[in-house]
Amino acid sequence: MAPERIDRLRPLTDQKCADAKDHCGPLGATRLQAWRKVVVPAALPWILSTLRLNVGFALIGAVVGEYISSQEGLGYLVYYSGVLYDLNGVWAGIIALMVVALLMDRGVTEIDRRLRW
């Protein structure tokens, strides 16, 4: 998680962003206005790309955790069906995971679309 947090702060330390924040003061902007109009829009693409990556990693972690040590869930369904050589069960679990991944990606895409200024 630490690399993502550092990566989110990258635009805030960028020289262009710092110059833009410095130019907001003489134009009469308060610190809050400079933060809202300059810093947040500059950091938003980094935050959203990090969110997109972390959603995928979270899904992978959940499925692997279910696969290894759970008695229920999609990962367990795929594992147990594989042990029983039930290919229909394996494919059903994989397709269900694919649908979940697509829905999560759509959710992040919708958040991205709504937050673009």
C-alpha positions as a printed Julia matrix, in Angstrom:
117×3 Matrix{Float64}:
   0.0     0.0     0.0
   2.91    2.37    0.63
   3.91    2.78   -3.05
   0.36    3.79   -3.93
   0.3     6.39   -1.16
   3.6     7.83   -2.3
   2.38    7.8    -5.89
  -0.77    9.73   -4.9
   1.36   12.49   -3.39
   3.5    12.85   -6.5
   1.35   15.52   -8.21
   1.25   17.54   -5.0
   5.03   17.94   -5.08
   5.23   18.49   -8.81
   6.83   21.82   -9.71
   4.0    22.82  -12.05
   1.43   22.26   -9.31
   3.54   24.22   -6.82
   3.88   27.1    -9.3
   0.13   27.08   -9.95
  -0.6    27.16   -6.21
   1.83   30.08   -5.8
   0.06   32.01   -8.54
  -3.36   31.56   -6.91
  -2.51   33.8    -3.95
  -1.95   37.03   -5.89
  -5.15   36.34   -7.82
  -7.1    36.49   -4.57
  -7.68   32.78   -3.95
  -7.7    31.44   -0.42
  -5.74   28.33    0.52
  -8.93   26.27    0.36
  -9.78   27.57   -3.1
  -6.24   26.87   -4.31
  -6.47   23.36   -2.88
  -9.88   22.76   -4.47
  -9.15   24.28   -7.87
  -5.48   23.38   -8.38
  -4.22   20.6    -6.13
  -7.17   18.21   -6.18
  -7.65   18.28   -9.98
  -3.9    17.76  -10.41
  -3.92   14.73   -8.09
  -7.2    13.22   -9.28
  -5.82   11.17  -12.22
  -3.19    9.64   -9.95
  -5.72    8.83   -7.24
  -8.15    7.24   -9.69
  -5.5     5.13  -11.43
  -4.32    3.93   -8.02
  -7.91    3.08   -7.1
  -8.32    1.1   -10.32
  -5.18   -0.93   -9.59
  -6.04   -1.54   -5.95
  -9.57   -2.76   -6.75
  -8.03   -5.49   -8.9
  -5.49   -6.39   -6.25
  -8.22   -6.56   -3.59
 -10.28   -8.95   -5.71
  -7.26  -11.16   -6.34
  -6.42  -11.2    -2.64
  -9.98  -12.11   -1.67
 -10.18  -14.95   -4.18
  -6.78  -16.36   -3.23
  -7.71  -16.17    0.45
 -10.95  -18.05   -0.25
  -9.09  -20.56   -2.4
  -6.59  -21.33    0.35
  -8.48  -21.26    3.62
 -12.22  -20.79    3.28
 -15.28  -23.0     3.37
 -17.37  -20.73    1.15
 -17.0   -18.14   -1.58
 -16.11  -18.12   -5.26
 -12.48  -19.09   -4.67
 -13.6   -22.09   -2.63
 -16.13  -23.0    -5.35
 -13.4   -23.04   -7.99
 -11.05  -25.04   -5.73
 -13.64  -27.58   -4.58
 -15.03  -28.05   -8.08
 -11.49  -28.63   -9.34
 -10.86  -31.27   -6.69
 -14.03  -33.07   -7.76
 -13.17  -32.65  -11.48
 -16.4   -30.72  -11.94
 -15.51  -28.54  -14.91
 -18.93  -26.92  -15.0
 -18.46  -25.73  -11.41
 -14.97  -24.43  -12.19
 -16.2   -22.5   -15.21
 -19.21  -21.19  -13.29
 -16.88  -19.83  -10.58
 -14.51  -18.31  -13.13
 -17.34  -16.65  -15.03
 -18.83  -15.33  -11.79
 -15.42  -13.89  -10.84
 -15.16  -12.32  -14.26
 -18.57  -10.68  -13.83
 -17.59   -9.39  -10.38
 -14.34   -7.98  -11.8
 -16.18   -6.29  -14.66
 -18.73   -4.76  -12.26
 -15.95   -3.47  -10.02
 -14.18   -1.98  -13.05
 -17.44   -0.35  -14.18
 -17.84    1.11  -10.71
 -14.37    2.67  -10.81
 -15.01    3.91  -14.34
 -18.26    5.53  -13.2
 -16.48    7.2   -10.27
 -13.82    8.41  -12.7
 -16.46    9.76  -15.1
 -18.34   11.62  -12.36
 -15.21   13.16  -10.8
 -13.74   14.52  -14.04
 -14.11   18.26  -13.9
